[in-house]
Amino acid sequence: MSLKLRRIAICCLLSCVSVVVYAQGRPRPFPLPEEPQVYQTGDETIRVSVVARGLSHPFSLLVLPSGDMLVTERNVPQLRAIRQGVLDPAPVPGLPDIRTGFHSGLLEVVAHPQFATNRLIYFTYHRALEAEGEYTIVLARAHYDGVGLSNVETLYTGTPTTLSGGSRIAFGPDGLVYFTTGGATRGNVGDNAQNLMSSFGKVLRLHEDGRIPATNPFVGREDALPEIYSYGHRDQYGLTFHPVSGDLLHAELGPLGGDKINVIKAGGNYGWPLYGHGRQNDSSPMEHPFREGIEQSLITWQPGIVPNGLVIYTGDAFPGWRGNLFTGSIHRGRIPGTGGLERVAFSDKMWELTRETLVTELHQRVRDVRQGPDGFLYILTDEDDGAVIRIEPAQ
């Protein structure tokens, strides 16, 4: 072979290798099936069907009492409506200006407990600040008439940050609003989680109109924000109240593994970025969290699953699953196409009994999970072609 031909052959080989490496580095898209699928779980046979598709990396799903739905698209950013199982091609009008970027945009949406009479929804989003690269978290509420938003009110504006991951909202049995603010690390940004003068890396608690409750644990301290309920959190993508115990349950991501479900206590320190169950992003070990002054997790995942959304099931469609915890999974161990829906069963004392991962056959990134008024479970997939998927018993 001549020198020229040898050079051409080498170039072709390198090009092929580059294509293979590039393809391996990208998540392979997994299209959803057109027809309903039936799967066998550990103790149920379920039917899984697509309700609506065509969403752009959705973040939060709200199932209204009527069965209609609202979905946030984080990066676009848009609020989308699904009415009688049909996705409206036009976004819901009335949103404020929203800053989008890495982990920022339009985030959570929930309904007020008396939505049927007051038509109020609450949502979180990021707002750009004047300083370059800085933004903050905003909690807002608005009237939703089934078509658009009106009377948008800003209830809370956080302190500045340059990195924040996710937000979830839950109304407590006390009528107060609890919501999370991300506290991931880039440089020293993770220090916000331990800084009581920063609103990030926290669970915050407010009255439904944005006022600060006098019973918040840090009220009256000059070195702490009075809206803080707990601190020392990384990225927090799940928040719900246990319907029996009233405990506030909370899903939190570790950097490399160490994802966990917490029981949130007033004034509690949950360790980030000082302590954790996983490893740092450079694979170096973290200091273990088993020490005085650090609240311990209820359950953990190693390798990580990136838990998203949180539901304690109370419906009639799956009687054997009542009291079980469900959380979405983006992937397992950072391997694309390994997401699903995690189910964890507990004893009456909230000791873990069993856990399994559902709908892994779909190979989807599950960003949120909700229980509908029909008792079925609904999951939201965070994909280019995101979808709402219904899980019901197979007849």
C-alpha angles and dihedrals in degrees: 000000000000121000090249093053090045090055091049091051092050092050091050091049092050091048091053091048090050091052092049093048091047092049092048091051094055124074108250111234115244111202116216118243117258094222129057114270129215118215134179116229127186093282108357139059108222136191114218120196138166114248096183136349137184098079120143110232096315119202110188136030125202119190108199124213089257091056092251115126143217122206129189120218104205104201103033086043108226142134112226130198127214111197121186089344096309123114111227107232090216120071121242106266126228106060119142123239109292131197114225131192141102105359091341134107136071108353133166129014125187136164125244110252088247094045092133089067106025100032092216124155126187124211141172128218142155122260123200118240129210095255111085112262095005126119139153144216120262129195112203139169132205143176112256115198095182093268110049146352125264138170092032109192128192106223100174138011119193133214121277122280140164097211130034129158121208136314136222131191132209132176111223129220084252089064092247127129118242121189138169133230123200122248107184122158127251112150103326096332090110088066086077088077092066094036108096090197091063123077093211127096088029146110106231128200128205141160113262090260094051099262118138115248114239088224095062110126098241100042110132097024116120092205097055140056109250094221093065116110099171135354146192095075132146120200110338118200105163135053131164142140121244105244094220108032096030090226117153108237121199137188118215133180125227120210097247106003124321094106109165151181113231135195102224118225126191109266093003123155112217097190109245126172094007100053138018148145097249138048133275119260089264088056094250112140121258124227109266115254098223097112140106115284096025119103114231125231125248094223136351139202125220115205094033125251100189095238114220129183122004132223135170103207117235103159135116099231092079107028092174091058098055110130092017120132119234126192131166122245125214095193141322117250092348091292111143117239096025100104125119144133118300119215120193124184121204138193121242086269091054093252112150114253107169141349135193139170118237133202095015085143088077093059091214135149102241108208102172142010130199138174113234127217086255091062093248123126120242124198131192121216120214101216139121084262097035122186146191110235128194123215115198137154115281108240 
